[in-house]
Amino acid sequence: MGKAQRKPAKSRGEQIQDAEREAARQRLLAQAEADRIPVDETTRAVPDRRRRDRG
């Protein structure tokens, strides 16, 4: 156990999969940003104003 464990180099297929996964991640992030509604364009929730007992 004294020897350091080295990770084997990634195969070409694994490198391609990693690149495709990262590209898909970037596409999802770009789509989410495009779909995001800016805070200025949203309305603030108004609490439900129920009749209060006056007594």
N, C-alpha and C positions, 0 to 999 in steps of 0.2 A: 504494500500500500504506500510505499514511499515514493513511487513514481507518480508524476503528475498525469492526470487523465486528460488526453487531448481529444477534442471533438473532431471527428472526421470531416473533411471538406464536403460541402454540399454538392450533391450531384447536379448536373445540368438541369434535369427535370425539376428538382427542388428549387433551384434558382428561378426557373421560369414560373413555377407556381407562386413563389414569393413575389415576383414582379407583378403577376396578374392579380394577386390578392391586394397588393398595394395600389395598383391602378383602380381596382374596384372600390377600394376604401376612399381614394381621392374623388372618384365620381360621386359616391354617396355623400361625401362632405360638401362637394360643390352643389349637388342637388338640394341638400338640406339648407345651405346658405341661400340658394335662389328662392326657396320656398318660405324662408323666414320672413315673418312680418315685423317690421321695425316697431319699436316701443311707441314711437310717436303716433303710429296709426292704429293703436289699440285703444279700447276704452277701458276705463277703470270700473271694476265691479262695484255696484252700488248695493249696500246692505238692504235687506228687505225691511221696510219700515212698517211695522205692525202697530196697530192701535194700542196705546198705552192706557192702562187703567188710571183714571184720575179720581183720586179719592181723598 
